[in-house]
Amino acid sequence: MSAVRLVMAREPIPAGPKVFLAGPTPDKSAPAPSWRPTALDLITAQWTGPEPLTVLSPESRCGVRAERYEHQVDWETEARAAADAILFWIPRDVRALPGFTTNVEFGLDTPSGRAVLGAPADCPNPERNRYLVYVAGRYSVPVCETLADTVTKTLALLSRRSNAPLRA
């Protein structure tokens, strides 16, 4: 099994295969648990590519926020552009995890052929993902309802794009 390394917001982006974890980020004003550690665990369990996989997270290491908002936006834009696959997980909760920025990012990245959409039917506001699911269908973006399935589809997409094998 090859290694999986985590690169967090505003850290240097290395060469090699990369997956960006797109989706709502918990905010201090409305605390909610992050879904990204579970995604990282699922990715680590499944990745068997010939070289290390970098997982790009827009969350800040140790909660240290960007000095300027623009620094965060610029890093996220660069990281999504560098990613070979973009995992969108949107457990929509308009109070705790609204994902408004995620909507824009999904719109920008959908035509790239690198996106996978996870839109759980059991999230607090699944009706707020309806448009994204529809757009995904128009662009042949895979849509999943569980984080585990979203990870599996994302790594399969990465494998097809880079010919990297996955554990069956």
C-alpha positions in Angstrom: 0.0 0.0 0.0 1.3 3.4 -1.0 1.4 6.3 1.4 -1.2 9.0 1.7 -0.1 12.4 2.8 -2.2 15.3 4.0 -1.5 18.9 2.8 -3.6 21.5 4.5 -4.5 25.1 3.6 -1.7 27.3 2.4 1.0 24.5 2.6 3.1 23.8 -0.5 1.4 21.5 -3.0 3.7 18.7 -4.1 4.0 16.8 -7.4 2.3 13.5 -7.8 -1.3 12.4 -7.7 -3.6 14.6 -5.8 -7.2 14.7 -4.5 -8.8 17.9 -3.3 -11.5 17.6 -0.5 -14.1 20.2 -1.5 -17.1 20.9 0.5 -18.3 22.9 3.5 -15.8 23.7 6.2 -16.9 24.1 9.8 -16.8 27.6 11.0 -16.0 28.7 14.6 -19.3 30.7 14.7 -21.3 27.6 14.1 -19.2 24.6 15.3 -19.8 21.3 13.6 -17.5 18.3 13.3 -15.4 18.2 10.1 -16.1 15.4 7.7 -12.6 15.5 6.3 -10.8 13.3 8.8 -13.3 10.5 8.0 -12.7 11.1 4.2 -8.9 10.9 4.8 -9.3 7.6 6.7 -11.4 6.1 3.8 -8.9 7.3 1.2 -6.0 5.9 3.2 -7.7 2.5 3.4 -8.4 2.4 -0.3 -5.3 4.0 -2.0 -2.9 1.5 -3.5 -1.4 3.5 -6.3 2.2 3.2 -7.3 3.2 6.5 -5.7 2.1 8.5 -2.7 -1.3 10.2 -2.9 -1.6 13.8 -1.7 -4.9 14.8 -0.1 -5.4 18.5 -0.3 -7.6 20.0 2.5 -8.7 23.6 2.6 -8.9 23.4 6.4 -6.1 25.1 8.3 -3.6 23.0 10.3 -4.1 23.4 14.0 -6.9 25.9 13.3 -4.5 28.7 12.3 -6.5 30.8 9.8 -5.1 32.7 6.9 -3.8 36.2 7.6 -5.8 37.5 4.7 -8.9 36.0 3.1 -7.4 36.3 -0.3 -4.5 34.0 0.7 -7.0 31.2 1.5 -9.0 31.7 -1.7 -5.8 31.8 -3.8 -4.5 28.6 -2.2 -7.8 26.7 -2.6 -8.0 27.8 -6.3 -4.5 26.7 -7.0 -5.0 23.4 -5.1 -8.2 22.5 -7.0 -6.5 23.3 -10.3 -3.5 21.0 -9.3 -5.8 18.2 -8.2 -6.2 15.1 -10.4 -9.6 14.5 -8.8 -11.9 16.7 -6.7 -14.1 15.0 -4.1 -17.1 17.2 -3.4 -18.9 16.1 -0.1 -21.8 18.3 0.7 -23.7 17.2 3.9 -25.8 20.4 3.5 -26.9 22.0 6.7 -27.8 25.7 6.1 -27.1 26.5 9.8 -23.8 24.7 10.4 -22.4 23.7 7.0 -24.1 25.8 4.4 -21.5 25.3 1.6 -22.2 28.5 -0.3 -18.6 28.7 -1.5 -18.8 25.0 -2.4 -21.6 25.8 -4.8 -19.4 28.2 -6.7 -16.5 25.8 -6.7 -18.7 22.9 -8.0 -19.9 25.1 -10.8 -16.4 26.0 -11.8 -15.0 22.4 -11.5 -17.9 20.4 -12.9 -16.9 20.7 -16.6 -13.3 19.7 -15.8 -14.0 15.9 -15.8 -12.3 15.7 -12.4 -15.3 16.1 -10.0 -17.3 13.5 -8.0 -20.3 14.7 -6.0 -21.3 13.3 -2.7 -24.8 14.6 -1.7 -26.2 12.6 1.2 -30.0 12.2 1.2 -30.0 12.1 5.0 -28.3 15.4 5.6 -30.3 18.2 7.3 -31.1 20.0 4.0 -30.8 17.6 1.1 -33.2 19.7 -1.0 -30.5 22.4 -1.2 -28.3 19.9 -3.1 -31.0 19.2 -5.8 -29.6 21.7 -8.3 -26.0 20.4 -7.9 -27.2 16.8 -8.4 -29.1 17.9 -11.6 -26.0 19.8 -12.9 -23.8 16.8 -12.1 -26.1 14.6 -14.3 -25.8 17.0 -17.2 -22.0 16.8 -17.1 -21.8 13.1 -16.3 -20.3 13.8 -12.9 -20.7 10.7 -10.6 -23.1 11.3 -7.7 -23.0 9.3 -4.5 -25.0 9.4 -1.3 -22.4 8.1 1.2 -18.9 9.4 1.9 -17.5 5.9 1.5 -19.0 5.6 -2.0 -17.9 9.2 -2.9 -14.3 8.3 -1.9 -14.5 5.0 -3.9 -15.8 6.8 -7.0 -13.2 9.6 -6.6 -10.3 7.1 -6.4 -11.7 5.2 -9.4 -11.8 8.4 -11.4 -8.2 9.2 -10.3 -7.2 5.6 -11.3 -8.7 6.0 -14.8 -7.0 9.4 -15.2 -3.6 8.2 -14.1 -3.8 4.4 -14.6 -3.1 3.9 -10.9 -4.4 0.5 -9.5 -6.8 0.4 -6.7 -7.4 -2.4 -4.2 -10.5 -4.4 -5.2 
